[in-house]
Amino acid sequence: MKRLFEKDLKTGDILIFEIVDIDLIELYNKVRKDVQHQHDTGDFGLNAAYYLLPYLIAWFDPGKDREHYKNIYHAAIWGSVNTKHGEKDPEKNEPRVVQAGAHGIGCASFEETVTHKAVKNVYVYRRKERPANFEDKINQAVWAFYDDTTIKYSYETAWLLAVICSMRYADGGLNELLSTILGKSLADKVIHYVQQLIDTISDRDQKKMIVCSSLVAMIYKNAGFGLEIKALEEVSELAGPHLLSGVKPELLLFGANNNSTELQVPNLESAQTIVTPRQLTESPDVELVGYLPHEIPIRP
């Protein structure tokens, strides 16, 4: 894989972040700190929970290539913005990593990004087709979000992504549940419909459903270059007892092996924007062009 430098980045590049491996000693110390905090104050400590959150994002959506698993936890976009957040002056715009986080939508310099202690690698994905007006359209869509300082990060949407992940894999819990009750073919239709419904609701008020990866997908969609996203991924079954081995027969409404396609699920025309960082990488509209390692690059 080609190592990239700041000069190699282009407007609209999708930046996919891999977090460093989990440090069990640090996690243990945070748990101890939370226990002591609860003992001293009676309130539940959240140090361990916040430390685990980026890893949970990666673990919820492990990807179809389990042999080359990476802790993918965050997505951002390379765009041109005013570093003084909210000051709408295009003449002062500079190339930055634009991203959604706990404090809303902000930006970071290249150096701040690649030297952050949590970042192991940043993988750069680029749209395969980039028409003449691509960069202008992307930047306009970026500004519409970035210049609105009222936008908050949606933790509800972040947890909704966990549900989507459990549906989109053949060995995900909700996918197995629906497939057992409805049959594989009908379950797939229902999953597609749920995803389309979520995105239709998101279209009505995008700014209330902002997380890192949805921001990137929304920018692309609003710019007129909506990304094709795969809703389902077929992967091998996980080892271990079947999740639903104890389900009562009367709950198997359509039979576990019923692949009837008689039920017609409505097709809602809406490009997906409530997606995970890993789903962005799987879009057939983009390709991996290289990576940025965790260090300050020595520019050639």
Secondary structure as the mmCIF struct_conf table of DSSP 4:
data_model
#
loop_
_struct_conf.conf_type_id
_struct_conf.id
_struct_conf.beg_label_comp_id
_struct_conf.beg_label_asym_id
_struct_conf.beg_label_seq_id
_struct_conf.end_label_comp_id
_struct_conf.end_label_asym_id
_struct_conf.end_label_seq_id
STRN STRN1 ARG A 3 ARG A 3
HELX_RH_3T_P HELX_RH_3T_P1 GLU A 6 ASP A 8
TURN_TY1_P TURN_TY1_P1 THR A 11 GLY A 12
HELX_LH_PP_P HELX_LH_PP_P1 ASP A 13 ASP A 13
STRN STRN2 ILE A 14 ILE A 19
HELX_LH_PP_P HELX_LH_PP_P2 VAL A 20 ILE A 22
HELX_RH_AL_P HELX_RH_AL_P1 LEU A 24 THR A 41
BEND BEND1 GLY A 42 ASP A 43
HELX_LH_PP_P HELX_LH_PP_P3 PHE A 44 GLY A 45
HELX_RH_AL_P HELX_RH_AL_P2 ASN A 47 PHE A 60
BEND BEND2 LYS A 64 LYS A 64
HELX_RH_3T_P HELX_RH_3T_P2 ARG A 66 HIS A 68
STRN STRN3 ILE A 72 ASN A 82
BEND BEND3 THR A 83 LYS A 84
TURN_TY1_P TURN_TY1_P2 HIS A 85 GLY A 86
HELX_RH_3T_P HELX_RH_3T_P3 PRO A 90 LYS A 92
STRN STRN4 ASN A 93 GLY A 101
TURN_TY1_P TURN_TY1_P3 ALA A 102 HIS A 103
STRN STRN5 GLY A 104 ALA A 108
HELX_RH_AL_P HELX_RH_AL_P3 PHE A 110 VAL A 114
TURN_TY1_P TURN_TY1_P4 THR A 115 THR A 115
TURN_TY1_P TURN_TY1_P5 LYS A 117 ALA A 118
STRN STRN6 VAL A 119 ARG A 127
BEND BEND4 LYS A 128 LYS A 128
TURN_TY1_P TURN_TY1_P6 ALA A 132 ASN A 133
HELX_RH_AL_P HELX_RH_AL_P4 PHE A 134 TYR A 146
TURN_TY1_P TURN_TY1_P7 ASP A 147 ASP A 147
TURN_TY1_P TURN_TY1_P8 THR A 149 THR A 150
HELX_RH_AL_P HELX_RH_AL_P5 TYR A 155 ARG A 168
STRN STRN7 TYR A 169 TYR A 169
TURN_TY1_P TURN_TY1_P9 ALA A 170 ASP A 171
BEND BEND5 GLY A 172 GLY A 172
HELX_RH_AL_P HELX_RH_AL_P6 GLY A 173 LEU A 182
HELX_RH_AL_P HELX_RH_AL_P7 LYS A 184 ARG A 204
HELX_RH_3T_P HELX_RH_3T_P4 GLN A 206 LYS A 208
BEND BEND6 MET A 209 MET A 209
HELX_RH_AL_P HELX_RH_AL_P8 CYS A 212 ASN A 222
TURN_TY1_P TURN_TY1_P10 ALA A 223 GLY A 224
HELX_LH_PP_P HELX_LH_PP_P4 GLY A 226 GLU A 228
STRN STRN8 GLU A 233 GLU A 233
HELX_LH_PP_P HELX_LH_PP_P5 SER A 236 LEU A 238
BEND BEND7 ALA A 239 PRO A 241
TURN_TY1_P TURN_TY1_P11 LEU A 243 GLY A 246
HELX_RH_3T_P HELX_RH_3T_P5 PRO A 249 LEU A 251
BEND BEND8 LEU A 253 PHE A 254
TURN_TY1_P TURN_TY1_P12 ALA A 256 ASN A 257
BEND BEND9 LEU A 263 LEU A 263
BEND BEND10 ILE A 274 ILE A 274
HELX_RH_AL_P HELX_RH_AL_P9 PRO A 277 GLU A 282
TURN_TY1_P TURN_TY1_P13 PRO A 284 ASP A 285
STRN STRN9 VAL A 286 PRO A 293
BEND BEND11 HIS A 294 GLU A 295
#
